[in-house]
Amino acid sequence: MKGSIYLIKTSDQKLVPALCLNSLEKYLILAQLRKATFEDISNTQNKAKMGKFNKGKPEREHIKIREKYEIDTVYIGQPQGLKSKSVVMVRKLHKVKKHDLIKGCKGNGGRG
């Protein structure tokens, strides 16, 4: 189950893909996925490229850019079963009961 991608329903009733981080007895801990942007795909961990994004911005904006593109997301490419290149949203975690999973993506160990 760990590392599998599932379709889950969030607290605001939206269906979103999520990556299983941990499997407990009755629950799964999942991190929400979203489509990757150009900034996500460009290796923003590289200081030279970050300089490009920060160029011409005041210093206080640099911090916001680093938080947005380095801390909150992890680029994972396009795993089998997803339609686009994606990132894991590190701060968007969901605790879902195992029997409440909507669907697992084919080819990655999920049910579906």
N, CA, C and O atoms as CSV, one atom per row, in Angstrom:
chain,resi,resn,atom,element,x,y,z
A,1,MET,N,N,0.816,-1.190,0.000
A,1,MET,CA,C,0.000,0.000,0.000
A,1,MET,C,C,0.868,1.266,0.000
A,1,MET,O,O,0.532,2.239,-0.675
A,2,LYS,N,N,1.984,1.265,0.751
A,2,LYS,CA,C,2.850,2.442,0.749
A,2,LYS,C,C,3.379,2.665,-0.654
A,2,LYS,O,O,3.806,1.723,-1.322
A,3,GLY,N,N,3.350,3.908,-1.100
A,3,GLY,CA,C,3.818,4.251,-2.435
A,3,GLY,C,C,2.754,4.120,-3.499
A,3,GLY,O,O,2.985,4.516,-4.642
A,4,SER,N,N,1.590,3.578,-3.164
A,4,SER,CA,C,0.492,3.451,-4.121
A,4,SER,C,C,-0.263,4.767,-4.227
A,4,SER,O,O,-0.282,5.565,-3.290
A,5,ILE,N,N,-0.878,4.981,-5.372
A,5,ILE,CA,C,-1.662,6.193,-5.600
A,5,ILE,C,C,-3.134,5.824,-5.592
A,5,ILE,O,O,-3.554,4.879,-6.260
A,6,TYR,N,N,-3.915,6.581,-4.829
A,6,TYR,CA,C,-5.349,6.342,-4.687
A,6,TYR,C,C,-6.116,7.611,-5.009
A,6,TYR,O,O,-5.587,8.717,-4.894
A,7,LEU,N,N,-7.363,7.442,-5.412
A,7,LEU,CA,C,-8.291,8.550,-5.561
A,7,LEU,C,C,-9.058,8.631,-4.252
A,7,LEU,O,O,-9.653,7.645,-3.818
A,8,ILE,N,N,-9.048,9.811,-3.614
A,8,ILE,CA,C,-9.708,9.976,-2.316
A,8,ILE,C,C,-10.645,11.164,-2.361
A,8,ILE,O,O,-10.545,12.014,-3.246
A,9,LYS,N,N,-11.558,11.222,-1.402
A,9,LYS,CA,C,-12.464,12.358,-1.267
A,9,LYS,C,C,-11.974,13.189,-0.089
A,9,LYS,O,O,-11.837,12.674,1.021
A,10,THR,N,N,-11.705,14.494,-0.329
A,10,THR,CA,C,-11.222,15.382,0.729
A,10,THR,C,C,-12.378,15.821,1.616
A,10,THR,O,O,-13.536,15.512,1.336
A,11,SER,N,N,-12.061,16.542,2.689
A,11,SER,CA,C,-13.095,17.004,3.618
A,11,SER,C,C,-14.081,17.962,2.947
A,11,SER,O,O,-15.226,18.080,3.385
A,12,ASP,N,N,-13.634,18.654,1.872
A,12,ASP,CA,C,-14.556,19.541,1.155
A,12,ASP,C,C,-15.206,18.831,-0.043
A,12,ASP,O,O,-15.699,19.481,-0.965
A,13,GLN,N,N,-15.199,17.490,-0.017
A,13,GLN,CA,C,-15.890,16.630,-0.971
A,13,GLN,C,C,-15.325,16.662,-2.395
A,13,GLN,O,O,-16.040,16.332,-3.341
A,14,LYS,N,N,-14.066,17.051,-2.563
A,14,LYS,CA,C,-13.413,17.002,-3.876
A,14,LYS,C,C,-12.692,15.673,-4.016
A,14,LYS,O,O,-12.131,15.163,-3.046
A,15,LEU,N,N,-12.702,15.106,-5.219
A,15,LEU,CA,C,-11.951,13.889,-5.498
A,15,LEU,C,C,-10.566,14.276,-5.986
A,15,LEU,O,O,-10.433,15.008,-6.967
A,16,VAL,N,N,-9.531,13.787,-5.307
A,16,VAL,CA,C,-8.158,14.123,-5.662
A,16,VAL,C,C,-7.282,12.872,-5.589
A,16,VAL,O,O,-7.567,11.958,-4.815
A,17,PRO,N,N,-6.212,12.830,-6.396
A,17,PRO,CA,C,-5.263,11.726,-6.258
A,17,PRO,C,C,-4.361,11.972,-5.055
A,17,PRO,O,O,-4.071,13.118,-4.710
A,18,ALA,N,N,-3.920,10.886,-4.419
A,18,ALA,CA,C,-3.043,11.012,-3.255
A,18,ALA,C,C,-2.098,9.820,-3.197
A,18,ALA,O,O,-2.441,8.717,-3.621
A,19,LEU,N,N,-0.908,10.061,-2.670
A,19,LEU,CA,C,0.135,9.055,-2.533
A,19,LEU,C,C,0.120,8.512,-1.115
A,19,LEU,O,O,0.139,9.284,-0.156
A,20,CYS,N,N,0.086,7.196,-0.969
A,20,CYS,CA,C,0.067,6.563,0.353
A,20,CYS,C,C,1.447,6.663,0.993
A,20,CYS,O,O,2.429,6.175,0.435
A,21,LEU,N,N,1.523,7.294,2.161
A,21,LEU,CA,C,2.773,7.440,2.893
A,21,LEU,C,C,2.911,6.404,3.998
A,21,LEU,O,O,4.015,5.943,4.290
A,22,ASN,N,N,1.782,6.038,4.618
A,22,ASN,CA,C,1.829,5.094,5.726
A,22,ASN,C,C,0.510,4.336,5.802
A,22,ASN,O,O,-0.555,4.895,5.540
A,23,SER,N,N,0.591,3.075,6.157
A,23,SER,CA,C,-0.593,2.239,6.297
A,23,SER,C,C,-0.700,1.809,7.749
A,23,SER,O,O,0.148,1.070,8.249
A,24,LEU,N,N,-1.740,2.270,8.420
A,24,LEU,CA,C,-1.991,1.899,9.803
A,24,LEU,C,C,-3.042,0.789,9.825
A,24,LEU,O,O,-3.456,0.319,8.766
A,25,GLU,N,N,-3.477,0.365,11.004
A,25,GLU,CA,C,-4.413,-0.751,11.089
A,25,GLU,C,C,-5.721,-0.467,10.349
A,25,GLU,O,O,-6.169,-1.291,9.552
A,26,LYS,N,N,-6.335,0.685,10.602
A,26,LYS,CA,C,-7.624,1.008,9.985
A,26,LYS,C,C,-7.542,2.186,9.013
A,26,LYS,O,O,-8.479,2.419,8.249
A,27,TYR,N,N,-6.440,2.929,9.031
A,27,TYR,CA,C,-6.326,4.157,8.257
A,27,TYR,C,C,-5.114,4.137,7.340
A,27,TYR,O,O,-4.175,3.365,7.536
A,28,LEU,N,N,-5.158,5.000,6.339
A,28,LEU,CA,C,-4.007,5.289,5.499
A,28,LEU,C,C,-3.689,6.771,5.660
A,28,LEU,O,O,-4.597,7.596,5.756
A,29,ILE,N,N,-2.420,7.103,5.690
A,29,ILE,CA,C,-1.988,8.494,5.673
A,29,ILE,C,C,-1.531,8.763,4.239
A,29,ILE,O,O,-0.622,8.108,3.730
A,30,LEU,N,N,-2.179,9.739,3.597
A,30,LEU,CA,C,-1.906,10.026,2.188
A,30,LEU,C,C,-1.538,11.490,2.007
A,30,LEU,O,O,-2.030,12.357,2.730
A,31,ALA,N,N,-0.668,11.763,1.033
A,31,ALA,CA,C,-0.300,13.135,0.669
A,31,ALA,C,C,-0.946,13.436,-0.683
A,31,ALA,O,O,-0.815,12.666,-1.635
A,32,GLN,N,N,-1.636,14.556,-0.747
A,32,GLN,CA,C,-2.353,14.943,-1.961
A,32,GLN,C,C,-1.391,15.223,-3.110
A,32,GLN,O,O,-0.295,15.740,-2.892
A,33,LEU,N,N,-1.796,14.883,-4.331
A,33,LEU,CA,C,-1.019,15.154,-5.535
A,33,LEU,C,C,-1.696,16.252,-6.339
A,33,LEU,O,O,-2.908,16.450,-6.240
A,34,ARG,N,N,-0.908,16.965,-7.134
A,34,ARG,CA,C,-1.465,17.929,-8.079
A,34,ARG,C,C,-0.601,17.934,-9.326
A,34,ARG,O,O,0.520,17.425,-9.327
A,35,LYS,N,N,-1.142,18.520,-10.392
A,35,LYS,CA,C,-0.407,18.625,-11.645
A,35,LYS,C,C,0.804,19.533,-11.444
A,35,LYS,O,O,0.707,20.568,-10.785
A,36,ALA,N,N,1.939,19.145,-12.014
A,36,ALA,CA,C,3.173,19.920,-11.877
A,36,ALA,C,C,3.143,21.146,-12.786
A,36,ALA,O,O,2.652,21.077,-13.913
A,37,THR,N,N,3.665,22.262,-12.296
A,37,THR,CA,C,3.807,23.480,-13.091
A,37,THR,C,C,5.206,23.525,-13.704
A,37,THR,O,O,6.044,22.673,-13.411
A,38,PHE,N,N,5.450,24.508,-14.546
A,38,PHE,CA,C,6.768,24.674,-15.152
A,38,PHE,C,C,7.841,24.799,-14.072
A,38,PHE,O,O,8.919,24.217,-14.194
A,39,GLU,N,N,7.546,25.556,-13.018
A,39,GLU,CA,C,8.508,25.757,-11.935
A,39,GLU,C,C,8.798,24.462,-11.196
A,39,GLU,O,O,9.920,24.241,-10.740
A,40,ASP,N,N,7.786,23.600,-11.077
A,40,ASP,CA,C,7.994,22.303,-10.426
A,40,ASP,C,C,8.887,21.416,-11.281
A,40,ASP,O,O,9.778,20.741,-10.766
A,41,ILE,N,N,8.643,21.421,-12.599
A,41,ILE,CA,C,9.395,20.570,-13.508
A,41,ILE,C,C,10.836,21.037,-13.624
A,41,ILE,O,O,11.757,20.221,-13.636
A,42,SER,N,N,11.038,22.362,-13.711
A,42,SER,CA,C,12.393,22.904,-13.698
A,42,SER,C,C,12.959,22.584,-12.333
A,42,SER,O,O,12.294,22.823,-11.324
A,43,ASN,N,N,14.133,22.067,-12.272
A,43,ASN,CA,C,14.692,21.651,-10.990
A,43,ASN,C,C,14.947,22.879,-10.124
A,43,ASN,O,O,16.022,23.474,-10.186
A,44,THR,N,N,13.959,23.256,-9.317
A,44,THR,CA,C,14.065,24.470,-8.507
A,44,THR,C,C,14.995,24.297,-7.318
A,44,THR,O,O,15.267,25.265,-6.608
A,45,GLN,N,N,15.486,23.093,-7.087
A,45,GLN,CA,C,16.469,22.900,-6.030
A,45,GLN,C,C,17.822,23.467,-6.459
A,45,GLN,O,O,18.674,23.747,-5.616
A,46,ASN,N,N,18.021,23.636,-7.758
A,46,ASN,CA,C,19.254,24.165,-8.316
A,46,ASN,C,C,19.312,25.675,-8.060
A,46,ASN,O,O,18.417,26.405,-8.487
A,47,LYS,N,N,20.336,26.143,-7.379
A,47,LYS,CA,C,20.435,27.555,-6.991
A,47,LYS,C,C,20.502,28.488,-8.196
A,47,LYS,O,O,19.985,29.603,-8.130
A,48,ALA,N,N,21.122,28.064,-9.289
A,48,ALA,CA,C,21.203,28.910,-10.485
A,48,ALA,C,C,19.807,29.150,-11.065
A,48,ALA,O,O,19.477,30.270,-11.456
A,49,LYS,N,N,18.994,28.095,-11.119
A,49,LYS,CA,C,17.632,28.247,-11.647
A,49,LYS,C,C,16.766,29.044,-10.689
A,49,LYS,O,O,15.918,29.822,-11.126
A,50,MET,N,N,16.965,28.862,-9.378
A,50,MET,CA,C,16.203,29.663,-8.411
A,50,MET,C,C,16.532,31.132,-8.597
A,50,MET,O,O,15.659,31.988,-8.460
A,51,GLY,N,N,17.808,31.435,-8.914
A,51,GLY,CA,C,18.197,32.819,-9.175
A,51,GLY,C,C,17.399,33.404,-10.322
A,51,GLY,O,O,17.038,34.580,-10.290
A,52,LYS,N,N,17.119,32.599,-11.333
A,52,LYS,CA,C,16.319,33.043,-12.484
A,52,LYS,C,C,14.905,33.425,-12.037
A,52,LYS,O,O,14.375,34.453,-12.460
A,53,PHE,N,N,14.295,32.597,-11.182
A,53,PHE,CA,C,12.943,32.885,-10.713
A,53,PHE,C,C,12.916,34.081,-9.760
A,53,PHE,O,O,11.930,34.816,-9.713
A,54,ASN,N,N,14.005,34.276,-8.998
A,54,ASN,CA,C,14.059,35.359,-8.020
A,54,ASN,C,C,14.513,36.682,-8.621
A,54,ASN,O,O,14.353,37.729,-7.993
A,55,LYS,N,N,15.076,36.653,-9.821
A,55,LYS,CA,C,15.663,37.847,-10.436
A,55,LYS,C,C,14.645,38.985,-10.524
A,55,LYS,O,O,13.532,38.820,-11.023
A,56,GLY,N,N,15.072,40.149,-10.018
A,56,GLY,CA,C,14.230,41.336,-10.073
A,56,GLY,C,C,13.178,41.413,-8.983
A,56,GLY,O,O,12.427,42.387,-8.924
A,57,LYS,N,N,13.105,40.424,-8.129
A,57,LYS,CA,C,12.121,40.425,-7.043
A,57,LYS,C,C,12.783,40.921,-5.765
A,57,LYS,O,O,13.968,40.663,-5.551
A,58,PRO,N,N,12.049,41.627,-4.911
A,58,PRO,CA,C,12.617,42.032,-3.627
A,58,PRO,C,C,12.931,40.810,-2.761
A,58,PRO,O,O,12.338,39.747,-2.945
A,59,GLU,N,N,13.858,40.964,-1.824
A,59,GLU,CA,C,14.313,39.848,-0.988
A,59,GLU,C,C,13.158,39.154,-0.264
A,59,GLU,O,O,13.152,37.929,-0.142
A,60,ARG,N,N,12.185,39.925,0.215
A,60,ARG,CA,C,11.065,39.297,0.938
A,60,ARG,C,C,10.264,38.375,0.019
A,60,ARG,O,O,9.657,37.417,0.498
A,61,GLU,N,N,10.247,38.637,-1.275
A,61,GLU,CA,C,9.572,37.766,-2.240
A,61,GLU,C,C,10.375,36.487,-2.474
A,61,GLU,O,O,9.787,35.444,-2.760
A,62,HIS,N,N,11.705,36.542,-2.361
A,62,HIS,CA,C,12.544,35.359,-2.554
A,62,HIS,C,C,12.136,34.253,-1.590
A,62,HIS,O,O,12.068,33.086,-1.977
A,63,ILE,N,N,11.872,34.603,-0.364
A,63,ILE,CA,C,11.500,33.620,0.642
A,63,ILE,C,C,10.193,32.951,0.242
A,63,ILE,O,O,10.068,31.731,0.351
A,64,LYS,N,N,9.217,33.728,-0.221
A,64,LYS,CA,C,7.942,33.161,-0.647
A,64,LYS,C,C,8.146,32.186,-1.800
A,64,LYS,O,O,7.530,31.120,-1.829
A,65,ILE,N,N,8.992,32.540,-2.732
A,65,ILE,CA,C,9.255,31.669,-3.873
A,65,ILE,C,C,9.894,30.377,-3.407
A,65,ILE,O,O,9.494,29.305,-3.863
A,66,ARG,N,N,10.874,30.437,-2.516
A,66,ARG,CA,C,11.514,29.222,-2.016
A,66,ARG,C,C,10.511,28.340,-1.289
A,66,ARG,O,O,10.500,27.124,-1.482
A,67,GLU,N,N,9.665,28.942,-0.451
A,67,GLU,CA,C,8.662,28.156,0.265
A,67,GLU,C,C,7.700,27.489,-0.704
A,67,GLU,O,O,7.331,26.330,-0.514
A,68,LYS,N,N,7.293,28.212,-1.741
A,68,LYS,CA,C,6.325,27.665,-2.678
A,68,LYS,C,C,6.909,26.521,-3.492
A,68,LYS,O,O,6.243,25.502,-3.678
A,69,TYR,N,N,8.122,26.662,-3.976
A,69,TYR,CA,C,8.646,25.686,-4.921
A,69,TYR,C,C,9.621,24.680,-4.333
A,69,TYR,O,O,9.886,23.669,-4.984
A,70,GLU,N,N,10.164,24.890,-3.160
A,70,GLU,CA,C,11.122,23.938,-2.609
A,70,GLU,C,C,10.579,23.172,-1.413
A,70,GLU,O,O,10.896,21.993,-1.255
A,71,ILE,N,N,9.780,23.796,-0.576
A,71,ILE,CA,C,9.387,23.184,0.678
A,71,ILE,C,C,8.037,22.468,0.584
A,71,ILE,O,O,7.875,21.392,1.161
A,72,ASP,N,N,7.084,23.031,-0.118
A,72,ASP,CA,C,5.728,22.502,-0.118
A,72,ASP,C,C,5.485,21.343,-1.071
A,72,ASP,O,O,4.509,20.612,-0.902
A,73,THR,N,N,6.339,21.154,-2.066
A,73,THR,CA,C,6.076,20.116,-3.061
A,73,THR,C,C,7.325,19.307,-3.379
A,73,THR,O,O,8.451,19.775,-3.211
A,74,VAL,N,N,7.100,18.085,-3.842
A,74,VAL,CA,C,8.178,17.224,-4.310
A,74,VAL,C,C,7.765,16.715,-5.689
A,74,VAL,O,O,6.724,16.072,-5.828
A,75,TYR,N,N,8.569,16.997,-6.696
A,75,TYR,CA,C,8.273,16.581,-8.060
A,75,TYR,C,C,8.495,15.074,-8.196
A,75,TYR,O,O,9.551,14.563,-7.823
A,76,ILE,N,N,7.489,14.358,-8.735
A,76,ILE,CA,C,7.590,12.899,-8.865
A,76,ILE,C,C,7.470,12.423,-10.310
A,76,ILE,O,O,7.424,11.219,-10.563
A,77,GLY,N,N,7.419,13.348,-11.251
A,77,GLY,CA,C,7.291,12.942,-12.649
A,77,GLY,C,C,5.870,12.502,-12.954
A,77,GLY,O,O,4.914,13.028,-12.384
A,78,GLN,N,N,5.729,11.521,-13.869
A,78,GLN,CA,C,4.410,11.026,-14.243
A,78,GLN,C,C,4.314,9.532,-13.927
A,78,GLN,O,O,4.623,8.695,-14.775
A,79,PRO,N,N,3.884,9.197,-12.702
A,79,PRO,CA,C,3.744,7.782,-12.355
A,79,PRO,C,C,2.677,7.113,-13.214
A,79,PRO,O,O,1.753,7.768,-13.695
A,80,GLN,N,N,2.813,5.817,-13.399
A,80,GLN,CA,C,1.826,5.063,-14.161
A,80,GLN,C,C,0.465,5.209,-13.509
A,80,GLN,O,O,0.333,5.042,-12.297
A,81,GLY,N,N,-0.551,5.521,-14.307
A,81,GLY,CA,C,-1.906,5.691,-13.797
A,81,GLY,C,C,-2.330,7.141,-13.699
A,81,GLY,O,O,-3.519,7.419,-13.542
A,82,LEU,N,N,-1.377,8.090,-13.787
A,82,LEU,CA,C,-1.722,9.512,-13.763
A,82,LEU,C,C,-1.603,10.090,-15.166
A,82,LEU,O,O,-0.785,9.636,-15.966
A,83,LYS,N,N,-2.426,11.100,-15.460
A,83,LYS,CA,C,-2.478,11.667,-16.798
A,83,LYS,C,C,-1.409,12.717,-17.064
A,83,LYS,O,O,-1.151,13.049,-18.221
A,84,SER,N,N,-0.784,13.247,-16.019
A,84,SER,CA,C,0.195,14.319,-16.219
A,84,SER,C,C,1.333,14.203,-15.207
A,84,SER,O,O,1.259,13.445,-14.240
A,85,LYS,N,N,2.388,14.980,-15.462
A,85,LYS,CA,C,3.494,15.060,-14.505
A,85,LYS,C,C,2.936,15.676,-13.230
A,85,LYS,O,O,2.101,16.579,-13.286
A,86,SER,N,N,3.396,15.190,-12.085
A,86,SER,CA,C,2.767,15.563,-10.823
A,86,SER,C,C,3.773,15.887,-9.736
A,86,SER,O,O,4.959,15.574,-9.839
A,87,VAL,N,N,3.263,16.525,-8.692
A,87,VAL,CA,C,4.036,16.788,-7.485
A,87,VAL,C,C,3.223,16.327,-6.281
A,87,VAL,O,O,1.992,16.333,-6.306
A,88,VAL,N,N,3.932,15.926,-5.228
A,88,VAL,CA,C,3.307,15.578,-3.958
A,88,VAL,C,C,3.251,16.857,-3.131
A,88,VAL,O,O,4.263,17.537,-2.963
A,89,MET,N,N,2.081,17.180,-2.621
A,89,MET,CA,C,1.911,18.364,-1.781
A,89,MET,C,C,2.188,17.939,-0.337
A,89,MET,O,O,1.332,17.351,0.323
A,90,VAL,N,N,3.393,18.246,0.138
A,90,VAL,CA,C,3.886,17.743,1.413
A,90,VAL,C,C,3.017,18.174,2.599
A,90,VAL,O,O,2.899,17.435,3.576
A,91,ARG,N,N,2.428,19.326,2.524
A,91,ARG,CA,C,1.643,19.828,3.657
A,91,ARG,C,C,0.151,19.508,3.549
A,91,ARG,O,O,-0.624,19.913,4.416
A,92,LYS,N,N,-0.262,18.798,2.516
A,92,LYS,CA,C,-1.665,18.426,2.349
A,92,LYS,C,C,-1.814,16.933,2.628
A,92,LYS,O,O,-1.892,16.124,1.704
A,93,LEU,N,N,-1.854,16.580,3.906
A,93,LEU,CA,C,-1.968,15.182,4.303
A,93,LEU,C,C,-3.421,14.861,4.655
A,93,LEU,O,O,-4.152,15.704,5.175
A,94,HIS,N,N,-3.820,13.623,4.360
A,94,HIS,CA,C,-5.179,13.180,4.643
A,94,HIS,C,C,-5.122,11.840,5.358
A,94,HIS,O,O,-4.314,10.978,5.012
A,95,LYS,N,N,-5.984,11.664,6.359
A,95,LYS,CA,C,-6.123,10.400,7.074
A,95,LYS,C,C,-7.446,9.792,6.605
A,95,LYS,O,O,-8.517,10.336,6.874
A,96,VAL,N,N,-7.363,8.659,5.901
A,96,VAL,CA,C,-8.536,8.058,5.267
A,96,VAL,C,C,-8.696,6.625,5.760
A,96,VAL,O,O,-7.722,5.875,5.830
A,97,LYS,N,N,-9.918,6.248,6.098
A,97,LYS,CA,C,-10.191,4.864,6.466
A,97,LYS,C,C,-10.000,3.989,5.236
A,97,LYS,O,O,-10.352,4.390,4.127
A,98,LYS,N,N,-9.447,2.797,5.426
A,98,LYS,CA,C,-9.153,1.908,4.301
A,98,LYS,C,C,-10.385,1.596,3.467
A,98,LYS,O,O,-10.297,1.519,2.242
A,99,HIS,N,N,-11.531,1.417,4.110
A,99,HIS,CA,C,-12.731,1.083,3.344
A,99,HIS,C,C,-13.341,2.299,2.642
A,99,HIS,O,O,-14.287,2.141,1.871
A,100,ASP,N,N,-12.820,3.518,2.891
A,100,ASP,CA,C,-13.325,4.732,2.244
A,100,ASP,C,C,-12.518,5.136,1.010
A,100,ASP,O,O,-12.800,6.169,0.402
A,101,LEU,N,N,-11.513,4.331,0.631
A,101,LEU,CA,C,-10.741,4.647,-0.567
A,101,LEU,C,C,-11.659,4.542,-1.776
A,101,LEU,O,O,-12.455,3.609,-1.881
A,102,ILE,N,N,-11.545,5.503,-2.688
A,102,ILE,CA,C,-12.394,5.502,-3.876
A,102,ILE,C,C,-11.852,4.522,-4.912
A,102,ILE,O,O,-12.573,3.637,-5.373
A,103,LYS,N,N,-10.569,4.683,-5.278
A,103,LYS,CA,C,-10.012,3.867,-6.350
A,103,LYS,C,C,-8.497,3.948,-6.308
A,103,LYS,O,O,-7.938,5.003,-6.008
A,104,GLY,N,N,-7.832,2.846,-6.605
A,104,GLY,CA,C,-6.376,2.822,-6.748
A,104,GLY,C,C,-6.021,2.946,-8.229
A,104,GLY,O,O,-6.753,2.450,-9.087
A,105,CYS,N,N,-4.904,3.603,-8.530
A,105,CYS,CA,C,-4.469,3.727,-9.923
A,105,CYS,C,C,-3.890,2.406,-10.383
A,105,CYS,O,O,-3.177,1.741,-9.631
A,106,LYS,N,N,-4.186,2.025,-11.600
A,106,LYS,CA,C,-3.694,0.760,-12.158
A,106,LYS,C,C,-2.189,0.816,-12.349
A,106,LYS,O,O,-1.635,1.853,-12.712
A,107,GLY,N,N,-1.535,-0.309,-12.102
A,107,GLY,CA,C,-0.121,-0.422,-12.384
A,107,GLY,C,C,0.807,0.050,-11.287
A,107,GLY,O,O,2.024,-0.004,-11.461
A,108,ASN,N,N,0.272,0.519,-10.142
A,108,ASN,CA,C,1.172,0.984,-9.092
A,108,ASN,C,C,0.912,0.279,-7.765
A,108,ASN,O,O,1.362,0.744,-6.717
A,109,GLY,N,N,0.205,-0.815,-7.801
A,109,GLY,CA,C,-0.049,-1.553,-6.561
A,109,GLY,C,C,-1.350,-1.188,-5.890
A,109,GLY,O,O,-1.698,-1.796,-4.877
A,110,GLY,N,N,-2.095,-0.209,-6.415
A,110,GLY,CA,C,-3.381,0.161,-5.831
A,110,GLY,C,C,-4.478,-0.780,-6.283
A,110,GLY,O,O,-4.303,-1.545,-7.232
A,111,ARG,N,N,-5.623,-0.720,-5.591
A,111,ARG,CA,C,-6.742,-1.558,-6.030
A,111,ARG,C,C,-7.434,-0.848,-7.178
A,111,ARG,O,O,-7.823,0.308,-7.008
A,112,GLY,N,N,-7.601,-1.435,-8.274
A,112,GLY,CA,C,-8.369,-0.752,-9.285
A,112,GLY,C,C,-8.052,-1.184,-10.593
A,112,GLY,O,O,-8.627,-0.691,-11.563
